[in-house]
Each structure stands twice: as C-alpha cells, then as structure tokens.
Amino acid sequence: MSPALRARSPNIIDDIVKRPPPSPSDKAPPQKKLDVKSRPASEESTPKAASPITPAKEKSDLKEVEKKENKPSKQDIIDMEVFDQIVELDDGDSFVSGMVTEYLGQVDSTFNKMDKAMETKDLIEMSQLGHFLKGSSAALGVKQVSLTCEKIQNIAKGTPTDKTIEEVTSLLKRVKEEYGAAKIWLLEYCPT
C-alpha cells in the first residue's frame, strides 16, 4: 500500500469491513430458492453420486459411452496438419505412399528390436528405439505413437527398477495398439 493511501485511511481494512452491505437493486427481483428435491436436474450444481443399483439399460448405455471414449478418433491418431503438408509435397509420384510403406516397415522392425530389448531388460536400447520411433512417427503425423514413444524414451532413461521395466512394458503394449489404429488409417488412405 502506498504511503499516501495509508495516510488518508490508516485503517482501510476496518473501513471496508464496517461498510454496510450494498442494498439489493430494484431492477433485479430476489431469486426464488427451490427446495433441492423440487429442483430440476438441469439446475443442480453438483452431480449426484451414482446409486449402487444401476438399471440394466443404463449399464448398457454406460458401456457404449466407455467404448466410444476408448476408441481413438482420427484426430487422436493422426496430426492432419502434418499429414496434409506431406500430401501437398506429392506431385502424383506416389511420394506419400512411399513414405507410408517405409514407415510401416520401420515400425515393424523397431517393434521387433524393442521386444528383444525388453527380453534382456535393456532400457538404454529401449530409450534409443523410443527416440527413433518418436521422430519417424512425428514426421508422418502419427501423433499418438509419437507421444507414447516419447514416454518410453524418457522413462527408459531412468534407473532400471522393476517399476520402470513394468511401466515401459505397459507403454510398449499401448504403443503397439496405437500403431495398429494408425496403420489401419494409413492403409485406408494410401493402400500399398
């Protein structure tokens, strides 16, 4: 607080606290308070806890929502901005198709090397392979694979403990699933 303000009102906090509350505006009528039981669900501010007994229809609806949430969308799989830039480079000479074919071969080869590295628990090799696959995936716009490979690269750099090996093993399984979804999309876009 500036010295000038302090000199004018040495007890500014006391002045603020002692002020009477503002009077209600004549333009805005007081809002009617509803009993919680009579309030429509759309007006509730906090969600209700799920009841322990869920009807069968709701359970099946929940399973459908979970399936949809777990299914990656094209935007999750492919960075279309990057992929579109590659497509722009294609002058009809199968540039994109060649890149996709090369990428698919690299990934299969790299996954074989990663499996061997995990058999021997060689986390240094896993980190290097994760780095390699991260770069080639990012170059083609295969973003989920790239992001997961970055996690493999960084976690595998750590001290080789049982927990680290377990995390890398889990990520390897996940990246293979992500690659499966990306491969389907890539092959639909440009069959090899």
Salt bridges, closest charged atoms under 4 A:
GLU44 OE2 - LYS48 NZ 3.82
ASP61 OD2 - LYS57 NZ 3.50
GLU64 OE2 - LYS67 NZ 3.91
ASP115 OD1 - LYS176 NZ 2.64
GLU167 OE2 - LYS163 NZ 3.76
GLU178 OE2 - ARG174 NE 3.19
